[in-house]
Every structure is written in C-alpha cells, then in structure tokens.
Amino acid sequence: MAEPPAKRRRLSGAAGESTRSPGPASLTRSISPPARRRAAVAATTPATAAAAAPLSPAPLSLQQRKLIPSPFRLTTIRDLPDAANADAVSLHDLLGDPLISECWEFNYLHDVGFLMGHFDEDTRSLVKVHIVHGFWKREDPSRLMLHEEASQYKNVTLHTAYMPEMFGTHHSKMLILFRHDDTAQVIIHTANMIAKDWTNMTNAVWQSPPLPLAKDSSPGQPDAPLGSGAKFKADLLSYLRAYNTKRDVCKPMVEQLAKYDFFAVRGSLVASVPGRHAVEDDPSVTRWGWAAMKHALRSVPLESGESEVVVQVSSIATLGGTDAWLQRTLFASLSSSSHKQNPRPGFKVIFPTPDEIRRSLDGYASGGSIHTKIQSAQQQKQLEYLRPVFCHWANDTPGGVDAGGLSSQLGARDAGHKRAAPHIKTYIRYNSSSCIDWALLTSANISKQAWGEAANGAREARVSSWEIGVLVWPEVLADDKEAKMVGTFGTDTPPADGDAKADTEGKGGLARDTSGPLVGLRIPYNLPLQRYGPGEKPWVATAEYKEPDWMGQTWSSWGT
C-alpha cells in the first residue's frame, strides 16, 4: 500500500526536523556486481572489523575467496553512531557529484527544496531536474504545493505520471542521472524525497555502476538471460515507455537512456505498471506486478530443501476478510521456483508495533510513514490471519516470542537499526544452509494495488500503482554457479568464511570448505526474529495512542 498523502497530525510535543549532516562519500564504489572475472578483495574498517572478522582463522582457500559487497546499501541515519552507518550512503553521496547534468526523480512524495539542496552547491542551478509525480487531480493540495515549490527553480520541470487506476499511486522511487562525462546511472531506492525519510528512518539503495555510452543505440534484448544487463535495460526501457501511453511524459529521456551500455548491470527489474496485463510466457514481454516476480523466480537457482521468505514492509493495505489474495497471489508468486520438487517456503512478515514506534529515534513521528488499519470487521479478520506470521522490527520487545525458523539459525545478529523505524521494503528467501537464495529491494508494500490482482482466471494481472524494485541472487552477482549469498550485519562485505559464528555453534553455517565466491546482503533487521506475543497488534497511524513515547509525546490523528 502506498503511503497516503501527508495528513495533519497532532503531537503533544514539538517534533521539528534538523538538517542532516552529510554522510560518507561513496560514489567511488560501485555496488552493482563487478565486471566478469574481476576479483573483489574484502576490506574492513575499524568500525566494522569486529562484526566481519571470523571467530577462528580460515583456511588459505577461504582467505583467497572472492568477496562481493552487498548490492543493497542502507541509507545513513542521522542520530545513530558511526558504527551503525558503516558502508551506508546519504542522499548527498548520490546527488552531490558536480558532473551531474540532468536528473530524473521518480517518487510518491517530493520536497523540491530538500532535493535541490543535495546537488553540488556550485552546479545545482545548472542541473536539469525533472520530477515525475502521480498527483493527477488539478485541485490536489499535494499537486498545488509541488507546483509552488518547483516555481522557485528555473531548472525544475514537473511531469504527471499516467494514472489510469483510481486507487493507484505513483509509488516508484528511482533516480536516473546523466553526467557530463558521458555516463549515466540508475538508482532504485525506498525513500520518499522528503527529509524525514532520509534522516532517521531505515531505507536502502541499489545503484547501477556508471553506464558508458554504447557503440550502438539499442533498446536492450528482451529475450536475453534474466539477470543480464541487456535484459535489465530492455525491461527498464519498457517500464519508462509505459509513462508515455497517453502523452509524452519522459519520451526524450527514454531515447537518451537507450544510448547507454548496461552490460555491467546484474539483477532483474521487478516493477509494476498500472493497467490490465496479460500473463504471457513470451520471453520478449516485460511482465508487471506479481507476474513479474513469479516469472523471474522461475529462473533463479535455489538450494534444495526447506526455505522461508521474510517479507519486511512499511505498509499493509486492506487485503480482504480471508487470506485468499495473500496466499494464492502474493505468496504463491514469491514461492515460484526453478526447483518444482522444493516444498513451499514458510513466510514471515516484519511490521512494527506501537511499542517499537514509541521507542524509535523520532518516536511517534516515525509512525506517520508506516501504515495499516485494523478498525473495520474485515480488517480485524485480516489481523487474525496475519497474526501467526507477524514479526517485530526490533527483536527486543518484551511481549515478543522467538519466531524460530531458518533465519533464526544464524543466531543473534545485530543490524544496528532497531531504533531507526523501517521505511525500507525487502523480500528475502533464506535456505536451510544458512544462506540466501534471492533478495528483492522494492518500493512495493503488501497490497493488491502494488502487486496486482489475478484477474480473468489468473490470465491477467490487474495492477493499480507504479512500483519498482531489483531482484538479485548469488549466481548472477558473482557470475559463478558456485557462489553463495550470506546476510551481513553492520557491514556490506561478508567475512571470508561465510558465517563462522553459526558454523561454530552448530547452527548450519556455510560449509567452511566451500571456496566459491561469497556475496554479502546487508540485512536491516536483527535476528533472531520475534513473533508478536498474545494481544500484540501492529502500529496503526490512524489510531490514537495516549502512552507517551520516549520523548514524552502522545499520538492522535484527526481529519482522517
């Protein structure tokens, strides 16, 4: 479910936002997979050495293992210590390059002044900035405010996305950058373009490497292997062309982007475009919503045996009085596999409770970006079928109980973000070898609008909203069938022996005699997960909470 437009909230105390400090410079390191056959050597900083170091010396073969940093990077958190921000990326890191000549910014919520403030101060007035939004009603207050803000900058142009579905939103979060050195870059992330999301809330970013100009302009190869740069390019251009269905929104930009070489990109685009889309087997057709995820996972190699998918979101829409859509459409697509003999994975859903919001860095103010409802009879039924799979964001809640499962086999792991409330959205499949089969970073929450409904006997996907994400798996990132992916905590780079602690504790850690490439995946939440205890409920932004948060504030909403 998309975040609803900002509504008036009443806090018992003031909750102002201060200007964030600039984060570490990091554009010099590409987090997309390295070029083929290029070795990657792990390096740790003093702040992350303790988290990354193995508990016992690794064999020489492991010390020489090819290590690949996480393709997803967390965003910096203003009020956390430096150690928790190791390898994190700030908005200034993404936009502060003085060589940027043009920026296309796709999002749901926009603060034009905030966006412009993160370009290089000497060149920001020269950057051609295009903002794509979904406020199609001319009288929409959000649209009127956006136009007023943009009018203060001569180099800012607004574009309204094509919105054919009444209840859909333009929820995609993406930056497309062009530079004076004839390179381009695609950045897909989870944060609204507002200060709140880039300050004290957990979000994440996927960056393409710098894309050079291609020898020949090409629309990509729709039938290229899934995970290849050629396929990614074809699907991204197909997504962008969908904006131009009724009018020219970004046609010149699409033509410009087609001139760049995506060879170094590794990953699969999983996006949603509003409308009714046939679910086809033609490899040249880009699929959308649940059909895109289902099709992609049919090509992703999996470990045999049991597995579990941990879904972590910041919003859950009204899904219905039964779990039919959740199980038969969303969970079924996330269960898709190239190994049909594998049992269906178990599922967990991470969503914060009021207690976790109260104790977050911004207290109740964080809750304005996190949404679900449990007021109506139908929503109460939804809560009952979700309760068995609900898990806490922070695993230090007094009422929580150990959730068990494959993710818990990794033992105690501290991501360092339990007080930074989640706006990030991740879908991760853990296997019985304490490794990760695949991971998705996306703007899509748990909602029919985002993933679509199965219509016309499941021969069509009916999607309402714009969403975008990137699916990755170890083989495609390392260009090696022997590659493994492991979760990393407090650092982007995995230790050479995979998960030494889990191994020494007999919890199914990665085999120490495995010498194939090792890919890290930055996990934003702590392990082991905790299930909701009896009587616990998810945070509801439209409810009233009289118990003060850690800053002494209470929460009530009105005008909703």
C-alpha positions as CSV (number, residue, x, y, z in Angstrom):
1,M,0.0,0.0,0.0
2,A,1.3,3.4,-0.9
3,E,1.9,6.0,1.8
4,P,-1.2,8.2,1.9
5,P,-0.7,11.9,1.4
6,A,0.6,13.7,4.4
7,K,-2.2,14.4,6.8
8,R,-2.4,16.7,9.8
9,R,-1.0,15.0,12.9
10,R,-1.2,16.3,16.5
11,L,1.7,15.6,18.8
12,S,1.7,16.6,22.4
13,G,5.3,18.0,22.0
14,A,7.2,19.6,19.2
15,A,8.9,17.3,16.7
16,G,11.0,19.5,14.5
17,E,13.5,18.2,12.0
18,S,17.0,19.4,11.9
19,T,19.3,19.5,8.9
20,R,21.1,16.2,8.5
21,S,24.9,16.1,8.5
22,P,26.5,14.9,5.2
23,G,27.2,11.2,5.1
24,P,30.4,9.5,3.9
25,A,31.4,9.9,0.3
26,S,30.8,6.7,-1.6
27,L,30.1,7.2,-5.2
28,T,33.6,5.9,-6.0
29,R,32.5,2.4,-5.2
30,S,30.0,0.6,-7.4
31,I,27.8,-1.8,-5.6
32,S,26.4,-3.5,-8.7
33,P,28.3,-6.7,-9.4
34,P,31.8,-6.3,-10.7
35,A,32.7,-6.9,-14.3
36,R,33.1,-10.6,-15.3
37,R,36.2,-12.3,-13.9
38,R,37.2,-9.2,-11.8
39,A,38.4,-10.2,-8.4
40,A,37.0,-8.5,-5.3
41,V,39.0,-8.5,-2.1
42,A,37.3,-7.8,1.2
43,A,38.3,-4.9,3.3
44,T,37.0,-3.9,6.7
45,T,37.2,-0.6,8.5
46,P,37.9,-0.4,12.3
47,A,34.2,0.3,12.9
48,T,33.2,-3.0,11.2
49,A,36.2,-5.3,11.8
50,A,34.6,-6.9,14.9
51,A,31.4,-7.7,13.0
52,A,33.1,-9.0,10.0
53,A,36.1,-11.0,11.5
54,P,35.7,-14.8,11.7
55,L,35.9,-16.4,15.1
56,S,38.8,-18.7,14.1
57,P,41.4,-18.5,11.3
58,A,40.1,-19.5,8.0
59,P,41.9,-21.9,5.7
60,L,44.0,-20.3,3.0
61,S,41.5,-21.2,0.3
62,L,38.9,-19.2,2.2
63,Q,41.2,-16.2,2.7
64,Q,41.6,-16.0,-1.1
65,R,37.8,-16.3,-1.7
66,K,36.2,-13.8,-4.0
67,L,34.1,-11.5,-1.8
68,I,31.4,-9.3,-3.2
69,P,29.8,-6.4,-1.2
70,S,26.1,-6.2,-0.8
71,P,24.2,-4.9,-3.8
72,F,21.8,-3.1,-1.5
73,R,23.1,-0.4,0.8
74,L,21.4,1.2,3.8
75,T,20.9,4.9,3.9
76,T,22.7,6.9,6.7
77,I,20.8,7.5,9.9
78,R,21.5,11.0,11.5
79,D,21.1,10.0,15.1
80,L,22.9,6.7,15.1
81,P,26.6,6.3,15.9
82,D,29.2,6.0,13.1
83,A,29.5,2.2,13.5
84,A,25.8,1.8,12.6
85,N,26.4,3.9,9.4
86,A,29.3,1.8,8.2
87,D,29.0,1.4,4.4
88,A,25.8,3.5,4.4
89,V,25.0,6.0,1.7
90,S,23.5,9.5,2.0
91,L,21.4,11.5,-0.5
92,H,24.3,13.9,-0.9
93,D,26.5,10.9,-1.9
94,L,24.0,10.1,-4.6
95,L,23.5,13.6,-5.9
96,G,26.5,15.7,-4.9
97,D,28.6,14.9,-8.0
98,P,29.3,18.2,-9.8
99,L,29.4,16.3,-13.1
100,I,25.6,15.6,-13.0
101,S,24.0,17.4,-15.9
102,E,20.4,16.0,-15.7
103,C,18.4,14.2,-13.0
104,W,15.0,12.5,-13.4
105,E,13.4,11.9,-10.0
106,F,10.5,9.5,-9.7
107,N,8.7,9.3,-6.3
108,Y,5.5,9.5,-4.4
109,L,6.2,12.4,-2.0
110,H,8.6,15.3,-3.0
111,D,10.2,18.2,-1.2
112,V,11.7,20.2,-4.1
113,G,13.9,22.4,-1.8
114,F,15.2,19.3,0.0
115,L,16.0,17.6,-3.3
116,M,17.8,20.6,-4.7
117,G,19.8,21.1,-1.5
118,H,21.7,17.9,-2.1
119,F,23.1,18.7,-5.5
120,D,26.6,20.3,-5.6
121,E,26.1,23.9,-4.5
122,D,28.2,25.3,-7.4
123,T,26.3,23.4,-10.1
124,R,22.8,22.8,-8.7
125,S,21.3,25.7,-10.7
126,L,22.7,24.2,-13.9
127,V,21.3,20.7,-13.4
128,K,18.2,19.9,-15.5
129,V,15.9,18.4,-12.9
130,H,12.8,16.5,-13.8
131,I,10.3,15.4,-11.2
132,V,7.7,12.7,-12.0
133,H,4.8,12.5,-9.6
134,G,1.3,11.0,-9.6
135,F,-0.9,13.9,-8.4
136,W,-3.2,13.9,-11.4
137,K,-6.1,15.9,-9.8
138,R,-5.5,19.6,-10.5
139,E,-7.1,20.6,-7.2
140,D,-5.0,18.1,-5.2
141,P,-3.3,20.1,-2.4
142,S,-0.1,18.0,-2.8
143,R,0.0,18.9,-6.5
144,L,-0.6,22.6,-5.8
145,M,2.2,22.6,-3.2
146,L,4.6,20.8,-5.5
147,H,3.9,23.3,-8.3
148,E,4.5,26.2,-5.9
149,E,7.8,24.7,-4.7
150,A,9.0,24.0,-8.2
151,S,8.2,27.5,-9.4
152,Q,11.1,28.8,-7.3
153,Y,13.6,26.9,-9.5
154,K,14.0,27.7,-13.2
155,N,15.7,24.4,-13.9
156,V,13.0,22.2,-12.4
157,T,10.3,20.6,-14.6
158,L,7.3,18.7,-13.3
159,H,5.8,15.7,-15.1
160,T,2.5,13.9,-14.1
161,A,2.6,10.2,-14.5
162,Y,-0.2,8.4,-16.4
163,M,-2.6,7.2,-13.7
164,P,-5.4,5.0,-15.2
165,E,-6.5,3.4,-11.9
166,M,-8.5,5.5,-9.4
167,F,-7.0,3.9,-6.3
168,G,-3.4,3.6,-7.6
169,T,-0.5,5.8,-6.7
170,H,2.8,6.7,-8.3
171,H,4.9,4.9,-5.7
172,S,8.1,4.1,-7.5
173,K,11.3,5.5,-6.1
174,M,14.1,6.0,-8.7
175,L,16.7,8.4,-9.8
176,I,18.1,8.5,-13.4
177,L,21.3,10.6,-13.7
178,F,23.2,11.8,-16.7
179,R,26.7,13.2,-16.3
180,H,28.9,15.5,-18.3
181,D,31.5,12.7,-18.7
182,D,29.0,10.8,-20.9
183,T,28.0,8.3,-18.3
184,A,24.5,7.6,-16.8
185,Q,23.4,5.9,-13.7
186,V,20.1,4.3,-12.4
187,I,19.4,4.4,-8.7
188,I,16.4,2.4,-7.3
189,H,15.6,3.0,-3.6
190,T,12.9,3.0,-1.0
191,A,12.7,6.6,0.4
192,N,10.3,9.4,-0.4
193,M,12.1,12.6,-1.5
194,I,11.5,14.2,1.9
195,A,13.8,15.0,4.8
196,K,12.0,12.6,7.2
197,D,12.8,9.5,5.1
198,W,16.5,10.4,4.7
199,T,17.1,11.4,8.3
200,N,16.1,8.8,11.0
201,M,14.2,6.1,9.1
202,T,15.8,2.9,7.7
203,N,15.8,2.9,3.9
204,A,18.1,1.3,1.3
205,V,19.5,2.0,-2.2
206,W,20.5,-0.1,-5.2
207,Q,22.9,1.7,-7.6
208,S,23.9,0.7,-11.1
209,P,27.6,1.1,-11.9
210,P,28.4,4.1,-14.2
211,L,26.9,3.3,-17.6
212,P,29.1,4.3,-20.6
213,L,27.7,5.3,-24.0
214,A,27.1,2.2,-26.1
215,K,28.7,1.8,-29.5
216,D,25.2,1.4,-31.0
217,S,21.9,2.7,-29.5
218,S,19.9,-0.4,-28.5
219,P,16.6,-1.0,-26.7
220,G,18.2,-3.9,-24.9
221,Q,17.5,-7.6,-25.6
222,P,14.1,-8.6,-24.2
223,D,14.9,-12.3,-24.7
224,A,18.4,-12.0,-23.1
225,P,19.1,-14.1,-20.0
226,L,17.3,-13.0,-16.8
227,G,19.7,-11.0,-14.6
228,S,21.8,-9.8,-17.5
229,G,22.4,-6.1,-18.3
230,A,20.7,-6.5,-21.7
231,K,17.5,-7.9,-20.1
232,F,17.6,-5.2,-17.4
233,K,17.9,-2.5,-19.9
234,A,15.0,-3.8,-22.0
235,D,12.7,-4.1,-19.0
236,L,13.7,-0.7,-17.7
237,L,13.0,1.0,-21.0
238,S,9.7,-0.9,-21.3
239,Y,8.8,0.4,-17.8
240,L,9.7,4.0,-18.8
241,R,7.8,3.8,-22.1
242,A,4.7,3.0,-20.1
243,Y,4.6,6.6,-18.8
244,N,4.1,7.7,-22.4
245,T,1.0,5.7,-23.1
246,K,-1.4,8.7,-23.3
247,R,1.0,11.7,-23.5
248,D,4.7,12.4,-23.6
249,V,6.0,12.3,-20.0
250,C,9.6,11.2,-20.5
251,K,10.0,10.1,-24.1
252,P,13.2,12.1,-24.8
253,M,14.8,10.7,-21.7
254,V,14.0,7.1,-22.7
255,E,15.6,7.7,-26.1
256,Q,18.6,9.2,-24.4
257,L,19.0,6.3,-21.9
258,A,18.8,3.8,-24.7
259,K,22.2,5.1,-25.9
260,Y,24.0,3.7,-22.8
261,D,25.6,0.3,-22.2
262,F,24.1,-1.7,-19.4
263,F,26.5,-4.7,-19.7
264,A,27.9,-4.3,-16.2
265,V,24.4,-4.4,-14.5
266,R,23.5,-7.6,-12.8
267,G,20.0,-8.1,-11.5
268,S,16.4,-8.4,-12.6
269,L,13.9,-5.4,-12.7
270,V,10.7,-6.3,-10.9
271,A,8.2,-3.4,-11.5
272,S,4.5,-2.6,-11.6
273,V,2.7,-0.5,-14.2
274,P,-1.0,0.4,-13.8
275,G,-3.4,-1.5,-16.0
276,R,-4.6,-5.0,-17.0
277,H,-1.7,-7.0,-18.3
278,A,-1.7,-10.5,-19.9
279,V,0.3,-13.1,-18.2
280,E,2.4,-14.4,-21.1
281,D,5.2,-16.9,-21.4
282,D,6.8,-14.9,-24.3
283,P,10.3,-14.0,-23.0
284,S,10.3,-10.8,-25.0
285,V,7.4,-9.4,-23.0
286,T,8.1,-7.5,-19.8
287,R,5.7,-8.6,-17.0
288,W,4.4,-6.5,-14.2
289,G,3.5,-7.0,-10.5
290,W,3.1,-10.5,-9.2
291,A,3.5,-11.9,-12.6
292,A,6.9,-10.3,-13.0
293,M,8.1,-11.8,-9.7
294,K,6.7,-15.2,-10.5
295,H,8.3,-15.3,-13.9
296,A,11.7,-14.1,-12.6
297,L,11.9,-16.6,-9.8
298,R,11.4,-19.5,-12.3
299,S,15.0,-18.7,-13.5
300,V,16.6,-18.3,-10.1
301,P,18.6,-21.3,-8.8
302,L,17.7,-22.5,-5.4
303,E,19.2,-24.6,-2.7
304,S,17.2,-27.8,-2.3
305,G,15.2,-28.4,0.9
306,E,13.3,-26.2,3.2
307,S,13.3,-22.4,3.0
308,E,11.5,-19.3,4.3
309,V,10.7,-16.0,2.8
310,V,10.9,-13.0,5.2
311,V,8.8,-10.1,3.9
312,Q,9.6,-6.7,5.6
313,V,7.4,-3.7,4.6
314,S,6.3,-0.3,5.9
315,S,2.6,-0.6,4.8
316,I,0.0,-3.3,4.6
317,A,-3.3,-2.5,2.7
318,T,-6.7,-3.9,3.2
319,L,-6.4,-7.3,1.7
320,G,-9.8,-8.9,2.4
321,G,-11.5,-10.9,5.1
322,T,-9.8,-14.1,4.0
323,D,-6.2,-14.8,3.1
324,A,-7.1,-15.8,-0.5
325,W,-5.1,-13.0,-2.2
326,L,-2.2,-13.1,0.2
327,Q,-1.7,-16.9,-0.2
328,R,-2.8,-17.5,-3.8
329,T,-1.4,-14.4,-5.5
330,L,1.4,-12.8,-3.5
331,F,2.8,-15.7,-1.5
332,A,2.3,-18.0,-4.5
333,S,4.4,-15.7,-6.7
334,L,7.1,-15.5,-4.1
335,S,7.1,-19.3,-3.8
336,S,7.8,-19.7,-7.5
337,S,10.9,-21.8,-8.2
338,S,13.0,-23.5,-10.8
339,H,13.0,-26.5,-8.5
340,K,9.5,-27.7,-8.5
341,Q,10.3,-30.5,-6.1
342,N,11.1,-28.0,-3.4
343,P,8.5,-27.6,-0.7
344,R,6.7,-24.3,-0.4
345,P,8.6,-21.9,1.7
346,G,7.4,-20.7,5.1
347,F,6.5,-17.0,5.4
348,K,7.1,-14.3,8.0
349,V,6.1,-10.6,7.8
350,I,8.0,-8.0,9.7
351,F,5.9,-5.0,10.7
352,P,6.4,-2.7,13.8
353,T,4.2,-2.5,16.8
354,P,3.2,0.7,18.7
355,D,5.9,-0.1,21.3
356,E,8.6,-0.2,18.6
357,I,7.4,3.1,17.1
358,R,7.3,4.7,20.6
359,R,11.0,3.7,21.1
360,S,12.2,4.7,17.6
361,L,14.6,7.6,17.1
362,D,11.8,10.0,16.2
363,G,9.2,8.4,18.5
364,Y,5.6,8.7,17.3
365,A,6.6,11.0,14.5
366,S,8.1,8.0,12.7
367,G,4.7,6.4,12.6
368,G,3.3,8.8,10.1
369,S,5.1,6.9,7.4
370,I,4.0,3.4,8.4
371,H,0.5,2.2,7.6
372,T,-2.0,-0.5,8.2
373,K,-5.6,-0.5,9.5
374,I,-7.4,-2.8,11.9
375,Q,-10.6,-0.8,12.7
376,S,-13.3,-2.5,10.5
377,A,-14.6,-6.0,10.9
378,Q,-12.9,-7.1,7.7
379,Q,-9.6,-5.6,8.9
380,Q,-10.0,-7.4,12.2
381,K,-10.3,-10.7,10.2
382,Q,-7.2,-9.7,8.3
383,L,-5.3,-9.2,11.5
384,E,-6.2,-12.7,12.7
385,Y,-4.8,-14.4,9.6
386,L,-1.7,-12.2,9.6
387,R,-1.0,-12.6,13.3
388,P,0.7,-16.0,13.0
389,V,3.2,-14.6,10.6
390,F,3.7,-11.2,12.1
391,C,7.2,-10.5,13.5
392,H,8.7,-7.4,15.2
393,W,11.0,-5.0,13.5
394,A,13.2,-4.8,16.7
395,N,13.7,-8.1,18.4
396,D,13.9,-6.6,21.9
397,T,10.1,-6.3,22.5
398,P,9.1,-7.6,26.0
399,G,5.9,-9.3,24.6
400,G,7.6,-10.9,21.6
401,V,8.4,-14.6,21.4
402,D,11.2,-16.3,19.4
403,A,9.9,-16.9,15.9
404,G,12.3,-19.8,15.1
405,G,12.7,-20.8,11.5
406,L,15.7,-20.8,9.1
407,S,16.6,-17.1,9.6
408,S,16.9,-17.8,13.3
409,Q,19.6,-20.4,12.7
410,L,22.0,-17.6,12.1
411,G,21.9,-16.9,15.8
412,A,22.0,-13.4,17.4
413,R,22.7,-10.8,14.8
414,D,22.6,-7.0,15.4
415,A,21.9,-4.9,12.3
416,G,22.2,-1.7,14.4
417,H,18.9,-0.2,13.1
418,K,16.2,-1.4,15.5
419,R,15.7,2.2,16.7
420,A,15.5,3.6,13.1
421,A,11.9,2.9,12.1
422,P,11.5,1.0,8.8
423,H,10.5,2.6,5.6
424,I,12.6,0.0,3.7
425,K,10.9,-2.9,1.9
426,T,12.7,-6.2,1.5
427,Y,11.7,-9.7,0.4
428,I,14.4,-12.3,1.3
429,R,14.4,-16.1,0.8
430,Y,16.6,-17.9,3.4
431,N,17.5,-21.6,2.9
432,S,18.5,-24.5,5.2
433,S,22.2,-23.9,4.6
434,S,22.0,-20.5,6.4
435,C,22.4,-18.8,3.1
436,I,20.1,-16.6,1.0
437,D,18.6,-17.8,-2.3
438,W,17.4,-14.4,-3.5
439,A,16.6,-10.9,-2.3
440,L,14.3,-8.1,-3.6
441,L,14.6,-4.4,-2.7
442,T,11.5,-2.6,-3.9
443,S,9.0,0.2,-3.3
444,A,6.2,-2.3,-3.2
445,N,4.5,-3.0,0.1
446,I,1.9,-5.7,0.7
447,S,-1.1,-4.5,-1.3
448,K,-3.2,-5.5,-4.2
449,Q,-2.6,-2.1,-5.7
450,A,1.1,-2.6,-5.7
451,W,1.4,-6.3,-6.8
452,G,-1.9,-6.6,-8.6
453,E,-4.8,-9.0,-8.5
454,A,-5.1,-12.2,-10.5
455,A,-7.9,-11.5,-13.0
456,N,-9.6,-13.4,-15.8
457,G,-8.7,-16.8,-14.3
458,A,-5.2,-15.7,-13.4
459,R,-4.5,-15.0,-17.1
460,E,-4.2,-11.3,-16.3
461,A,-2.6,-9.2,-13.7
462,R,-4.6,-6.1,-12.8
463,V,-2.2,-3.5,-11.3
464,S,-3.1,-0.1,-9.9
465,S,0.2,1.5,-8.8
466,W,3.6,2.3,-10.2
467,E,6.3,0.4,-8.3
468,I,9.9,-0.6,-9.0
469,G,12.5,-2.9,-7.5
470,V,15.6,-5.0,-8.1
471,L,15.8,-8.8,-7.6
472,V,19.3,-10.3,-7.0
473,W,20.7,-13.8,-6.4
474,P,24.3,-15.1,-5.8
475,E,25.0,-16.7,-9.2
476,V,24.1,-13.6,-11.2
477,L,26.0,-11.3,-8.9
478,A,29.2,-13.3,-8.9
479,D,28.9,-14.8,-12.4
480,D,29.6,-18.2,-10.9
481,K,27.3,-21.1,-10.2
482,E,29.3,-21.9,-7.0
483,A,28.5,-18.5,-5.4
484,K,26.7,-18.2,-2.1
485,M,25.0,-15.2,-0.6
486,V,25.0,-14.6,3.2
487,G,23.5,-11.9,5.3
488,T,25.8,-9.2,6.6
489,F,25.2,-7.1,9.7
490,G,26.9,-3.7,10.3
491,T,28.9,-4.0,7.1
492,D,28.3,-4.7,3.4
493,T,31.2,-7.1,2.9
494,P,30.9,-10.8,4.1
495,P,33.6,-12.5,6.2
496,A,35.7,-14.9,4.1
497,D,34.3,-18.0,6.0
498,G,30.7,-17.0,5.4
499,D,29.1,-17.3,8.8
500,A,31.7,-18.5,11.2
501,K,29.6,-18.0,14.3
502,A,26.7,-20.0,13.1
503,D,29.1,-22.7,11.9
504,T,30.9,-23.0,15.3
505,E,27.6,-23.1,17.1
506,G,26.3,-26.0,15.0
507,K,23.5,-23.9,13.6
508,G,24.0,-24.8,9.9
509,G,26.6,-22.2,8.9
510,L,28.1,-22.1,5.5
511,A,30.4,-25.1,4.9
512,R,34.0,-23.9,5.7
513,D,35.4,-26.0,2.8
514,T,33.3,-24.1,0.3
515,S,35.6,-21.8,-1.7
516,G,33.3,-20.3,-4.3
517,P,32.5,-16.6,-4.4
518,L,30.7,-15.1,-1.5
519,V,28.2,-12.3,-1.8
520,G,27.0,-10.2,1.1
521,L,23.5,-9.0,1.6
522,R,23.0,-6.1,4.1
523,I,20.2,-7.1,6.4
524,P,18.4,-4.2,8.0
525,Y,16.7,-6.1,10.9
526,N,18.0,-8.0,13.9
527,L,18.0,-11.8,14.2
528,P,16.5,-14.0,15.5
529,L,13.1,-12.6,14.7
530,Q,10.4,-12.3,17.4
531,R,6.8,-13.2,16.6
532,Y,4.0,-11.0,18.0
533,G,3.0,-12.1,21.5
534,P,-0.6,-12.7,22.6
535,G,-2.6,-9.5,22.2
536,E,0.0,-7.5,20.4
537,K,-1.1,-5.5,17.4
538,P,0.6,-3.7,14.5
539,W,1.1,0.1,14.6
540,V,-1.9,1.9,13.1
541,A,-1.2,5.5,12.1
542,T,-4.9,6.5,12.2
543,A,-5.3,5.3,15.8
544,E,-4.8,7.2,19.0
545,Y,-2.0,6.4,21.4
546,K,-2.1,8.0,24.8
547,E,1.0,6.2,26.2
548,P,3.9,8.7,25.8
549,D,6.8,7.9,23.5
550,W,10.4,8.2,24.8
551,M,10.2,12.0,24.2
552,G,7.0,12.4,26.2
553,Q,4.7,12.8,23.2
554,T,1.4,11.2,22.6
555,W,-0.2,10.5,19.2
556,S,-3.6,11.2,17.8
557,S,-4.8,11.7,14.2
558,W,-7.6,13.8,13.0
559,G,-9.1,14.8,9.7
560,T,-8.7,11.1,8.6
